[in-house]
């Protein structure tokens, strides 16, 4: 198996660290402003849905490069991947119902923040899973 170059690995770590810091700053900035928090969740969901659809397309293209035996051998892996993607899509689509929830306590702020973090984690997991599919396709 080929190793990832050290410079690419260090750039990847830097990007991940900056993304985590940005998410923390955004969450701290939206605490107390429900309108901004709801808009942030919806914009993140829009971006996430587009990203998931693109990742599924990339994965299907990678799967098509494999011969029938390899696809059957990795069938469970691919089904688990597609399940993760569909769960993530469903999760992201549910964010569009948030503006219709009654907002009357700090509990809702906590739920929205947890929902945002879980969405970011699912999107990150989807990116990692897609990397696994691409890796399997070229083994």
N, CA, C and O atoms as a GROMACS GRO file, in nm:
protein
  556
    1UNK      N    1   0.084  -0.117   0.000
    1UNK     CA    2   0.000   0.000   0.000
    1UNK      C    3   0.089   0.124   0.000
    1UNK      O    4   0.191   0.130   0.069
    2UNK      N    5   0.048   0.222  -0.078
    2UNK     CA    6   0.127   0.344  -0.088
    2UNK      C    7   0.106   0.433   0.032
    2UNK      O    8  -0.002   0.439   0.089
    3UNK      N    9   0.211   0.501   0.070
    3UNK     CA   10   0.205   0.592   0.184
    3UNK      C   11   0.166   0.732   0.134
    3UNK      O   12   0.201   0.771   0.023
    4UNK      N   13   0.095   0.805   0.218
    4UNK     CA   14   0.062   0.943   0.187
    4UNK      C   15   0.187   1.027   0.215
    4UNK      O   16   0.251   1.010   0.319
    5UNK      N   17   0.219   1.117   0.124
    5UNK     CA   18   0.337   1.199   0.143
    5UNK      C   19   0.324   1.282   0.270
    5UNK      O   20   0.214   1.319   0.311
    6UNK      N   21   0.438   1.310   0.332
    6UNK     CA   22   0.439   1.382   0.459
    6UNK      C   23   0.382   1.523   0.446
    6UNK      O   24   0.311   1.569   0.536
    7UNK      N   25   0.410   1.592   0.336
    7UNK     CA   26   0.358   1.728   0.321
    7UNK      C   27   0.206   1.729   0.306
    7UNK      O   28   0.139   1.818   0.357
    8UNK      N   29   0.153   1.630   0.235
    8UNK     CA   30   0.007   1.620   0.220
    8UNK      C   31  -0.056   1.588   0.356
    8UNK      O   32  -0.161   1.642   0.390
    9UNK      N   33   0.007   1.500   0.431
    9UNK     CA   34  -0.045   1.464   0.563
    9UNK      C   35  -0.045   1.586   0.656
    9UNK      O   36  -0.142   1.607   0.730
   10UNK      N   37   0.061   1.666   0.654
   10UNK     CA   38   0.066   1.783   0.742
   10UNK      C   39  -0.036   1.889   0.699
   10UNK      O   40  -0.095   1.955   0.784
   11UNK      N   41  -0.056   1.906   0.569
   11UNK     CA   42  -0.157   2.000   0.520
   11UNK      C   43  -0.296   1.952   0.562
   11UNK      O   44  -0.381   2.033   0.600
   12UNK      N   45  -0.319   1.823   0.553
   12UNK     CA   46  -0.449   1.766   0.593
   12UNK      C   47  -0.475   1.792   0.740
   12UNK      O   48  -0.586   1.831   0.777
   13UNK      N   49  -0.376   1.770   0.823
   13UNK     CA   50  -0.392   1.796   0.966
   13UNK      C   51  -0.422   1.943   0.994
   13UNK      O   52  -0.505   1.975   1.079
   14UNK      N   53  -0.354   2.031   0.923
   14UNK     CA   54  -0.376   2.174   0.940
   14UNK      C   55  -0.519   2.212   0.900
   14UNK      O   56  -0.585   2.289   0.971
   15UNK      N   57  -0.566   2.159   0.788
   15UNK     CA   58  -0.702   2.188   0.743
   15UNK      C   59  -0.806   2.136   0.843
   15UNK      O   60  -0.903   2.206   0.873
   16UNK      N   61  -0.786   2.016   0.894
   16UNK     CA   62  -0.878   1.961   0.993
   16UNK      C   63  -0.877   2.045   1.120
   16UNK      O   64  -0.984   2.073   1.176
   17UNK      N   65  -0.761   2.086   1.166
   17UNK     CA   66  -0.752   2.170   1.287
   17UNK      C   67  -0.823   2.304   1.266
   17UNK      O   68  -0.896   2.350   1.353
   18UNK      N   69  -0.802   2.365   1.151
   18UNK     CA   70  -0.869   2.493   1.122
   18UNK      C   71  -1.020   2.475   1.112
   18UNK      O   72  -1.096   2.561   1.157
   19UNK      N   73  -1.064   2.364   1.055
   19UNK     CA   74  -1.209   2.337   1.046
   19UNK      C   75  -1.270   2.321   1.184
   19UNK      O   76  -1.378   2.373   1.211
   20UNK      N   77  -1.202   2.250   1.272
   20UNK     CA   78  -1.252   2.231   1.409
   20UNK      C   79  -1.259   2.363   1.483
   20UNK      O   80  -1.358   2.392   1.550
   21UNK      N   81  -1.155   2.444   1.470
   21UNK     CA   82  -1.154   2.575   1.535
   21UNK      C   83  -1.267   2.663   1.481
   21UNK      O   84  -1.336   2.731   1.557
   22UNK      N   85  -1.286   2.660   1.350
   22UNK     CA   86  -1.394   2.740   1.288
   22UNK      C   87  -1.530   2.696   1.338
   22UNK      O   88  -1.614   2.781   1.369
   23UNK      N   89  -1.554   2.566   1.348
   23UNK     CA   90  -1.682   2.515   1.397
   23UNK      C   91  -1.706   2.561   1.541
   23UNK      O   92  -1.817   2.603   1.575
   24UNK      N   93  -1.605   2.555   1.623
   24UNK     CA   94  -1.618   2.598   1.763
   24UNK      C   95  -1.650   2.748   1.771
   24UNK      O   96  -1.736   2.789   1.848
   25UNK      N   97  -1.581   2.828   1.691
   25UNK     CA   98  -1.605   2.973   1.692
   25UNK      C   99  -1.746   3.004   1.643
   25UNK      O  100  -1.814   3.090   1.699
   26UNK      N  101  -1.791   2.935   1.538
   26UNK     CA  102  -1.925   2.959   1.485
   26UNK      C  103  -2.031   2.922   1.588
   26UNK      O  104  -2.128   2.996   1.606
   27UNK      N  105  -2.014   2.810   1.655
   27UNK     CA  106  -2.111   2.769   1.757
   27UNK      C  107  -2.114   2.871   1.870
   27UNK      O  108  -2.222   2.907   1.918
   28UNK      N  109  -1.998   2.917   1.914
   28UNK     CA  110  -1.995   3.019   2.020
   28UNK      C  111  -2.062   3.149   1.976
   28UNK      O  112  -2.126   3.217   2.056
   29UNK      N  113  -2.048   3.183   1.848
   29UNK     CA  114  -2.106   3.306   1.796
   29UNK      C  115  -2.258   3.297   1.783
   29UNK      O  116  -2.327   3.398   1.796
   30UNK      N  117  -2.311   3.178   1.759
   30UNK     CA  118  -2.455   3.165   1.738
   30UNK      C  119  -2.534   3.138   1.866
   30UNK      O  120  -2.657   3.140   1.863
   31UNK      N  121  -2.466   3.114   1.976
   31UNK     CA  122  -2.538   3.089   2.102
   31UNK      C  123  -2.617   3.214   2.137
   31UNK      O  124  -2.563   3.324   2.144
   32UNK      N  125  -2.744   3.195   2.160
   32UNK     CA  126  -2.831   3.306   2.195
   32UNK      C  127  -2.903   3.370   2.078
   32UNK      O  128  -2.993   3.452   2.098
   33UNK      N  129  -2.866   3.336   1.956
   33UNK     CA  130  -2.932   3.392   1.839
   33UNK      C  131  -2.994   3.278   1.760
   33UNK      O  132  -2.930   3.220   1.673
   34UNK      N  133  -3.119   3.248   1.790
   34UNK     CA  134  -3.185   3.132   1.730
   34UNK      C  135  -3.202   3.147   1.579
   34UNK      O  136  -3.191   3.048   1.506
   35UNK      N  137  -3.228   3.267   1.531
   35UNK     CA  138  -3.245   3.287   1.386
   35UNK      C  139  -3.115   3.254   1.313
   35UNK      O  140  -3.117   3.185   1.211
   36UNK      N  141  -3.004   3.301   1.366
   36UNK     CA  142  -2.875   3.275   1.303
   36UNK      C  143  -2.841   3.126   1.310
   36UNK      O  144  -2.787   3.070   1.214
   37UNK      N  145  -2.872   3.062   1.421
   37UNK     CA  146  -2.844   2.920   1.439
   37UNK      C  147  -2.925   2.837   1.340
   37UNK      O  148  -2.873   2.744   1.279
   38UNK      N  149  -3.052   2.870   1.324
   38UNK     CA  150  -3.137   2.796   1.230
   38UNK      C  151  -3.088   2.814   1.087
   38UNK      O  152  -3.083   2.718   1.010
   39UNK      N  153  -3.050   2.937   1.051
   39UNK     CA  154  -2.996   2.962   0.916
   39UNK      C  155  -2.866   2.885   0.895
   39UNK      O  156  -2.843   2.830   0.787
   40UNK      N  157  -2.782   2.882   0.998
   40UNK     CA  158  -2.656   2.809   0.986
   40UNK      C  159  -2.681   2.661   0.963
   40UNK      O  160  -2.615   2.599   0.880
   41UNK      N  161  -2.776   2.604   1.037
   41UNK     CA  162  -2.808   2.463   1.020
   41UNK      C  163  -2.861   2.435   0.880
   41UNK      O  164  -2.824   2.335   0.818
   42UNK      N  165  -2.945   2.522   0.830
   42UNK     CA  166  -3.001   2.500   0.696
   42UNK      C  167  -2.895   2.515   0.587
   42UNK      O  168  -2.894   2.437   0.491
   43UNK      N  169  -2.807   2.612   0.600
   43UNK     CA  170  -2.701   2.628   0.501
   43UNK      C  171  -2.602   2.511   0.504
   43UNK      O  172  -2.556   2.464   0.400
   44UNK      N  173  -2.572   2.465   0.625
   44UNK     CA  174  -2.486   2.348   0.638
   44UNK      C  175  -2.552   2.226   0.575
   44UNK      O  176  -2.485   2.146   0.509
   45UNK      N  177  -2.682   2.212   0.594
   45UNK     CA  178  -2.755   2.100   0.536
   45UNK      C  179  -2.754   2.106   0.384
   45UNK      O  180  -2.736   2.004   0.317
   46UNK      N  181  -2.773   2.226   0.327
   46UNK     CA  182  -2.770   2.241   0.181
   46UNK      C  183  -2.634   2.198   0.125
   46UNK      O  184  -2.626   2.122   0.029
   47UNK      N  185  -2.530   2.248   0.187
   47UNK     CA  186  -2.395   2.213   0.145
   47UNK      C  187  -2.370   2.064   0.162
   47UNK      O  188  -2.312   1.999   0.076
   48UNK      N  189  -2.415   2.010   0.275
   48UNK     CA  190  -2.395   1.869   0.303
   48UNK      C  191  -2.468   1.779   0.205
   48UNK      O  192  -2.414   1.677   0.161
   49UNK      N  193  -2.590   1.814   0.169
   49UNK     CA  194  -2.667   1.734   0.074
   49UNK      C  195  -2.596   1.731  -0.061
   49UNK      O  196  -2.585   1.626  -0.123
   50UNK      N  197  -2.549   1.846  -0.107
   50UNK     CA  198  -2.475   1.851  -0.233
   50UNK      C  199  -2.348   1.767  -0.226
   50UNK      O  200  -2.314   1.695  -0.320
   51UNK      N  201  -2.278   1.777  -0.114
   51UNK     CA  202  -2.154   1.701  -0.096
   51UNK      C  203  -2.181   1.551  -0.095
   51UNK      O  204  -2.109   1.475  -0.159
   52UNK      N  205  -2.285   1.507  -0.024
   52UNK     CA  206  -2.318   1.365  -0.016
   52UNK      C  207  -2.354   1.310  -0.153
   52UNK      O  208  -2.310   1.201  -0.190
   53UNK      N  209  -2.432   1.384  -0.230
   53UNK     CA  210  -2.470   1.338  -0.364
   53UNK      C  211  -2.345   1.325  -0.452
   53UNK      O  212  -2.332   1.228  -0.527
   54UNK      N  213  -2.254   1.420  -0.442
   54UNK     CA  214  -2.128   1.411  -0.517
   54UNK      C  215  -2.043   1.293  -0.474
   54UNK      O  216  -1.984   1.225  -0.558
   55UNK      N  217  -2.035   1.269  -0.343
   55UNK     CA  218  -1.955   1.156  -0.293
   55UNK      C  219  -2.014   1.022  -0.337
   55UNK      O  220  -1.940   0.929  -0.370
   56UNK      N  221  -2.146   1.013  -0.339
   56UNK     CA  222  -2.209   0.890  -0.386
   56UNK      C  223  -2.176   0.868  -0.533
   56UNK      O  224  -2.148   0.755  -0.574
   57UNK      N  225  -2.179   0.974  -0.613
   57UNK     CA  226  -2.146   0.962  -0.756
   57UNK      C  227  -2.001   0.917  -0.775
   57UNK      O  228  -1.973   0.831  -0.859
   58UNK      N  229  -1.910   0.975  -0.698
   58UNK     CA  230  -1.769   0.934  -0.706
   58UNK      C  231  -1.754   0.787  -0.668
   58UNK      O  232  -1.682   0.712  -0.734
   59UNK      N  233  -1.822   0.746  -0.563
   59UNK     CA  234  -1.811   0.607  -0.516
   59UNK      C  235  -1.868   0.509  -0.618
   59UNK      O  236  -1.810   0.403  -0.641
   60UNK      N  237  -1.980   0.544  -0.678
   60UNK     CA  238  -2.038   0.455  -0.781
   60UNK      C  239  -1.944   0.443  -0.900
   60UNK      O  240  -1.930   0.336  -0.957
   61UNK      N  241  -1.880   0.553  -0.937
   61UNK     CA  242  -1.782   0.548  -1.046
   61UNK      C  243  -1.666   0.456  -1.009
   61UNK      O  244  -1.619   0.378  -1.092
   62UNK      N  245  -1.619   0.464  -0.884
   62UNK     CA  246  -1.510   0.378  -0.840
   62UNK      C  247  -1.552   0.231  -0.837
   62UNK      O  248  -1.476   0.143  -0.875
   63UNK      N  249  -1.675   0.207  -0.793
   63UNK     CA  250  -1.725   0.069  -0.788
   63UNK      C  251  -1.736   0.010  -0.929
   63UNK      O  252  -1.714  -0.109  -0.948
   64UNK      N  253  -1.768   0.094  -1.026
   64UNK     CA  254  -1.784   0.044  -1.162
   64UNK      C  255  -1.650   0.004  -1.224
   64UNK      O  256  -1.648  -0.073  -1.320
   65UNK      N  257  -1.539   0.054  -1.171
   65UNK     CA  258  -1.408   0.015  -1.221
   65UNK      C  259  -1.369  -0.126  -1.180
   65UNK      O  260  -1.283  -0.189  -1.242
   66UNK      N  261  -1.432  -0.176  -1.075
   66UNK     CA  262  -1.397  -0.308  -1.025
   66UNK      C  263  -1.466  -0.416  -1.107
   66UNK      O  264  -1.572  -0.395  -1.165
   67UNK      N  265  -1.402  -0.532  -1.111
   67UNK     CA  266  -1.467  -0.644  -1.178
   67UNK      C  267  -1.576  -0.701  -1.088
   67UNK      O  268  -1.587  -0.665  -0.971
   68UNK      N  269  -1.656  -0.791  -1.143
   68UNK     CA  270  -1.771  -0.845  -1.071
   68UNK      C  271  -1.730  -0.918  -0.943
   68UNK      O  272  -1.797  -0.905  -0.841
   69UNK      N  273  -1.621  -0.992  -0.947
   69UNK     CA  274  -1.575  -1.066  -0.829
   69UNK      C  275  -1.539  -0.972  -0.714
   69UNK      O  276  -1.576  -0.994  -0.599
   70UNK      N  277  -1.467  -0.867  -0.747
   70UNK     CA  278  -1.427  -0.771  -0.642
   70UNK      C  279  -1.548  -0.701  -0.583
   70UNK      O  280  -1.555  -0.678  -0.462
   71UNK      N  281  -1.644  -0.666  -0.669
   71UNK     CA  282  -1.766  -0.602  -0.617
   71UNK      C  283  -1.842  -0.695  -0.524
   71UNK      O  284  -1.891  -0.652  -0.420
   72UNK      N  285  -1.851  -0.822  -0.560
   72UNK     CA  286  -1.922  -0.917  -0.475
   72UNK      C  287  -1.846  -0.941  -0.345
   72UNK      O  288  -1.906  -0.959  -0.239
   73UNK      N  289  -1.713  -0.942  -0.354
   73UNK     CA  290  -1.630  -0.962  -0.235
   73UNK      C  291  -1.646  -0.847  -0.135
   73UNK      O  292  -1.645  -0.868  -0.014
   74UNK      N  293  -1.662  -0.726  -0.188
   74UNK     CA  294  -1.674  -0.606  -0.104
   74UNK      C  295  -1.819  -0.560  -0.089
   74UNK      O  296  -1.844  -0.445  -0.052
   75UNK      N  297  -1.912  -0.646  -0.119
   75UNK     CA  298  -2.054  -0.610  -0.120
   75UNK      C  299  -2.100  -0.550   0.014
   75UNK      O  300  -2.166  -0.446   0.014
   76UNK      N  301  -2.067  -0.613   0.125
   76UNK     CA  302  -2.109  -0.563   0.256
   76UNK      C  303  -2.048  -0.426   0.287
   76UNK      O  304  -2.114  -0.340   0.344
   77UNK      N  305  -1.925  -0.407   0.248
   77UNK     CA  306  -1.859  -0.279   0.269
   77UNK      C  307  -1.933  -0.169   0.193
   77UNK      O  308  -1.959  -0.062   0.248
   78UNK      N  309  -1.968  -0.196   0.068
   78UNK     CA  310  -2.038  -0.096  -0.013
   78UNK      C  311  -2.180  -0.072   0.038
   78UNK      O  312  -2.227   0.042   0.035
   79UNK      N  313  -2.247  -0.176   0.083
   79UNK     CA  314  -2.382  -0.158   0.137
   79UNK      C  315  -2.379  -0.076   0.266
   79UNK      O  316  -2.466   0.008   0.288
   80UNK      N  317  -2.280  -0.100   0.350
   80UNK     CA  318  -2.264  -0.019   0.472
   80UNK      C  319  -2.237   0.128   0.437
   80UNK      O  320  -2.289   0.219   0.501
   81UNK      N  321  -2.155   0.148   0.335
   81UNK     CA  322  -2.125   0.283   0.290
   81UNK      C  323  -2.251   0.354   0.241
   81UNK      O  324  -2.278   0.467   0.280
   82UNK      N  325  -2.327   0.287   0.156
   82UNK     CA  326  -2.449   0.348   0.104
   82UNK      C  327  -2.551   0.373   0.215
   82UNK      O  328  -2.624   0.472   0.210
   83UNK      N  329  -2.557   0.286   0.314
   83UNK     CA  330  -2.645   0.307   0.428
   83UNK      C  331  -2.604   0.433   0.504
   83UNK      O  332  -2.690   0.514   0.540
   84UNK      N  333  -2.475   0.449   0.529
   84UNK     CA  334  -2.425   0.570   0.595
   84UNK      C  335  -2.464   0.694   0.517
   84UNK      O  336  -2.507   0.794   0.576
   85UNK      N  337  -2.451   0.690   0.386
   85UNK     CA  338  -2.484   0.806   0.303
   85UNK      C  339  -2.634   0.838   0.309
   85UNK      O  340  -2.672   0.954   0.317
   86UNK      N  341  -2.717   0.736   0.304
   86UNK     CA  342  -2.862   0.760   0.308
   86UNK      C  343  -2.905   0.811   0.446
   86UNK      O  344  -2.993   0.897   0.455
   87UNK      N  345  -2.845   0.759   0.551
   87UNK     CA  346  -2.876   0.809   0.686
   87UNK      C  347  -2.833   0.956   0.698
   87UNK      O  348  -2.906   1.038   0.755
   88UNK      N  349  -2.718   0.988   0.644
   88UNK     CA  350  -2.670   1.127   0.649
   88UNK      C  351  -2.762   1.219   0.569
   88UNK      O  352  -2.794   1.329   0.614
   89UNK      N  353  -2.805   1.174   0.452
   89UNK     CA  354  -2.899   1.255   0.373
   89UNK      C  355  -3.030   1.278   0.448
   89UNK      O  356  -3.081   1.391   0.451
   90UNK      N  357  -3.084   1.175   0.509
   90UNK     CA  358  -3.207   1.187   0.586
   90UNK      C  359  -3.189   1.284   0.702
   90UNK      O  360  -3.274   1.368   0.728
   91UNK      N  361  -3.077   1.270   0.771
   91UNK     CA  362  -3.046   1.359   0.883
   91UNK      C  363  -3.040   1.505   0.837
   91UNK      O  364  -3.096   1.593   0.902
   92UNK      N  365  -2.974   1.529   0.724
   92UNK     CA  366  -2.960   1.666   0.674
   92UNK      C  367  -3.092   1.722   0.625
   92UNK      O  368  -3.119   1.841   0.640
   93UNK      N  369  -3.174   1.638   0.566
   93UNK     CA  370  -3.305   1.686   0.519
   93UNK      C  371  -3.395   1.726   0.636
   93UNK      O  372  -3.479   1.815   0.622
   94UNK      N  373  -3.379   1.661   0.750
   94UNK     CA  374  -3.461   1.692   0.867
   94UNK      C  375  -3.434   1.833   0.921
   94UNK      O  376  -3.519   1.888   0.991
   95UNK      N  377  -3.320   1.890   0.889
   95UNK     CA  378  -3.289   2.025   0.939
   95UNK      C  379  -3.382   2.130   0.882
   95UNK      O  380  -3.396   2.238   0.940
   96UNK      N  381  -3.445   2.101   0.771
   96UNK     CA  382  -3.534   2.201   0.711
   96UNK      C  383  -3.666   2.213   0.787
   96UNK      O  384  -3.747   2.300   0.756
   97UNK      N  385  -3.688   2.126   0.885
   97UNK     CA  386  -3.807   2.136   0.969
   97UNK      C  387  -3.784   2.223   1.092
   97UNK      O  388  -3.879   2.257   1.161
   98UNK      N  389  -3.660   2.258   1.120
   98UNK     CA  390  -3.628   2.334   1.240
   98UNK      C  391  -3.700   2.469   1.253
   98UNK      O  392  -3.740   2.506   1.363
   99UNK      N  393  -3.718   2.544   1.145
   99UNK     CA  394  -3.787   2.673   1.163
   99UNK      C  395  -3.930   2.659   1.215
   99UNK      O  396  -3.988   2.756   1.263
  100UNK      N  397  -3.986   2.541   1.206
  100UNK     CA  398  -4.124   2.520   1.249
  100UNK      C  399  -4.135   2.467   1.392
  100UNK      O  400  -4.246   2.441   1.440
  101UNK      N  401  -4.023   2.451   1.459
  101UNK     CA  402  -4.026   2.407   1.598
  101UNK      C  403  -4.052   2.527   1.690
  101UNK      O  404  -4.006   2.637   1.663
  102UNK      N  405  -4.127   2.504   1.798
  102UNK     CA  406  -4.147   2.614   1.894
  102UNK      C  407  -4.018   2.636   1.973
  102UNK      O  408  -3.954   2.541   2.018
  103UNK      N  409  -3.982   2.760   1.989
  103UNK     CA  410  -3.858   2.794   2.059
  103UNK      C  411  -3.896   2.866   2.188
  103UNK      O  412  -3.939   2.982   2.186
  104UNK      N  413  -3.879   2.797   2.299
  104UNK     CA  414  -3.917   2.862   2.426
  104UNK      C  415  -3.826   2.829   2.542
  104UNK      O  416  -3.858   2.862   2.656
  105UNK      N  417  -3.712   2.766   2.516
  105UNK     CA  418  -3.622   2.738   2.629
  105UNK      C  419  -3.479   2.721   2.578
  105UNK      O  420  -3.454   2.712   2.458
  106UNK      N  421  -3.387   2.716   2.673
  106UNK     CA  422  -3.246   2.696   2.638
  106UNK      C  423  -3.220   2.554   2.590
  106UNK      O  424  -3.118   2.527   2.528
  107UNK      N  425  -3.313   2.463   2.618
  107UNK     CA  426  -3.298   2.324   2.572
  107UNK      C  427  -3.292   2.318   2.420
  107UNK      O  428  -3.218   2.237   2.364
  108UNK      N  429  -3.367   2.403   2.354
  108UNK     CA  430  -3.366   2.404   2.208
  108UNK      C  431  -3.232   2.451   2.154
  108UNK      O  432  -3.185   2.400   2.052
  109UNK      N  433  -3.170   2.548   2.220
  109UNK     CA  434  -3.037   2.590   2.178
  109UNK      C  435  -2.938   2.474   2.186
  109UNK      O  436  -2.858   2.453   2.095
  110UNK      N  437  -2.945   2.401   2.294
  110UNK     CA  438  -2.855   2.286   2.311
  110UNK      C  439  -2.883   2.180   2.204
  110UNK      O  440  -2.790   2.124   2.146
  111UNK      N  441  -3.010   2.153   2.177
  111UNK     CA  442  -3.045   2.052   2.074
  111UNK      C  443  -2.994   2.095   1.938
  111UNK      O  444  -2.939   2.014   1.864
  112UNK      N  445  -3.012   2.223   1.903
  112UNK     CA  446  -2.965   2.271   1.773
  112UNK      C  447  -2.814   2.262   1.761
  112UNK      O  448  -2.762   2.224   1.656
  113UNK      N  449  -2.742   2.296   1.867
  113UNK     CA  450  -2.596   2.287   1.864
  113UNK      C  451  -2.551   2.142   1.852
  113UNK      O  452  -2.458   2.112   1.777
  114UNK      N  453  -2.616   2.053   1.926
  114UNK     CA  454  -2.581   1.910   1.916
  114UNK      C  455  -2.611   1.859   1.775
  114UNK      O  456  -2.533   1.783   1.718
  115UNK      N  457  -2.725   1.901   1.721
  115UNK     CA  458  -2.763   1.861   1.586
  115UNK      C  459  -2.660   1.910   1.484
  115UNK      O  460  -2.624   1.836   1.392
  116UNK      N  461  -2.612   2.033   1.499
  116UNK     CA  462  -2.511   2.086   1.409
  116UNK      C  463  -2.382   2.006   1.419
  116UNK      O  464  -2.323   1.970   1.317
  117UNK      N  465  -2.338   1.978   1.541
  117UNK     CA  466  -2.215   1.900   1.559
  117UNK      C  467  -2.228   1.759   1.503
  117UNK      O  468  -2.136   1.709   1.440
  118UNK      N  469  -2.343   1.696   1.527
  118UNK     CA  470  -2.365   1.562   1.473
  118UNK      C  471  -2.366   1.564   1.321
  118UNK      O  472  -2.315   1.471   1.257
  119UNK      N  473  -2.423   1.668   1.262
  119UNK     CA  474  -2.421   1.682   1.116
  119UNK      C  475  -2.280   1.695   1.062
  119UNK      O  476  -2.245   1.633   0.961
  120UNK      N  477  -2.198   1.773   1.129
  120UNK     CA  478  -2.058   1.789   1.086
  120UNK      C  479  -1.984   1.656   1.100
  120UNK      O  480  -1.904   1.620   1.014
  121UNK      N  481  -2.010   1.583   1.208
  121UNK     CA  482  -1.945   1.453   1.227
  121UNK      C  483  -1.988   1.355   1.119
  121UNK      O  484  -1.906   1.280   1.066
  122UNK      N  485  -2.117   1.353   1.085
  122UNK     CA  486  -2.165   1.264   0.980
  122UNK      C  487  -2.103   1.300   0.844
  122UNK      O  488  -2.066   1.211   0.768
  123UNK      N  489  -2.091   1.429   0.815
  123UNK     CA  490  -2.028   1.469   0.690
  123UNK      C  491  -1.880   1.429   0.687
  123UNK      O  492  -1.830   1.381   0.585
  124UNK      N  493  -1.811   1.448   0.798
  124UNK     CA  494  -1.671   1.404   0.805
  124UNK      C  495  -1.659   1.253   0.791
  124UNK      O  496  -1.570   1.204   0.721
  125UNK      N  497  -1.748   1.180   0.856
  125UNK     CA  498  -1.748   1.033   0.842
  125UNK      C  499  -1.776   0.990   0.700
  125UNK      O  500  -1.719   0.892   0.652
  126UNK      N  501  -1.863   1.063   0.632
  126UNK     CA  502  -1.892   1.032   0.492
  126UNK      C  503  -1.770   1.054   0.403
  126UNK      O  504  -1.744   0.976   0.311
  127UNK      N  505  -1.697   1.160   0.430
  127UNK     CA  506  -1.574   1.185   0.353
  127UNK      C  507  -1.471   1.074   0.376
  127UNK      O  508  -1.407   1.028   0.282
  128UNK      N  509  -1.457   1.033   0.500
  128UNK     CA  510  -1.362   0.926   0.532
  128UNK      C  511  -1.406   0.795   0.469
  128UNK      O  512  -1.323   0.721   0.416
  129UNK      N  513  -1.536   0.766   0.474
  129UNK     CA  514  -1.587   0.642   0.414
  129UNK      C  515  -1.569   0.643   0.263
  129UNK      O  516  -1.539   0.539   0.204
  130UNK      N  517  -1.585   0.759   0.201
  130UNK     CA  518  -1.564   0.768   0.056
  130UNK      C  519  -1.418   0.742   0.022
  130UNK      O  520  -1.388   0.677  -0.079
  131UNK      N  521  -1.328   0.791   0.104
  131UNK     CA  522  -1.186   0.761   0.083
  131UNK      C  523  -1.162   0.610   0.089
  131UNK      O  524  -1.083   0.556   0.011
  132UNK      N  525  -1.231   0.542   0.181
  132UNK     CA  526  -1.219   0.396   0.190
  132UNK      C  527  -1.270   0.327   0.065
  132UNK      O  528  -1.210   0.229   0.020
  133UNK      N  529  -1.379   0.376   0.009
  133UNK     CA  530  -1.433   0.318  -0.114
  133UNK      C  531  -1.335   0.338  -0.230
  133UNK      O  532  -1.310   0.247  -0.308
  134UNK      N  533  -1.281   0.458  -0.240
  134UNK     CA  534  -1.184   0.487  -0.346
  134UNK      C  535  -1.061   0.398  -0.331
  134UNK      O  536  -1.009   0.346  -0.430
  135UNK      N  537  -1.016   0.381  -0.209
  135UNK     CA  538  -0.900   0.296  -0.181
  135UNK      C  539  -0.926   0.151  -0.223
  135UNK      O  540  -0.840   0.088  -0.285
  136UNK      N  541  -1.045   0.100  -0.188
  136UNK     CA  542  -1.080  -0.038  -0.225
  136UNK      C  543  -1.088  -0.054  -0.376
  136UNK      O  544  -1.052  -0.160  -0.429
  137UNK      N  545  -1.134   0.049  -0.445
  137UNK     CA  546  -1.150   0.041  -0.590
  137UNK      C  547  -1.015   0.028  -0.661
  137UNK      O  548  -1.007  -0.034  -0.767
  138UNK      N  549  -0.911   0.086  -0.603
  138UNK     CA  550  -0.781   0.085  -0.670
  138UNK      C  551  -0.682  -0.012  -0.608
  138UNK      O  552  -0.562  -0.005  -0.637
  139UNK      N  553  -0.730  -0.103  -0.522
  139UNK     CA  554  -0.640  -0.204  -0.464
  139UNK      C  555  -0.610  -0.311  -0.566
  139UNK      O  556  -0.537  -0.406  -0.537
   0.00000   0.00000   0.00000
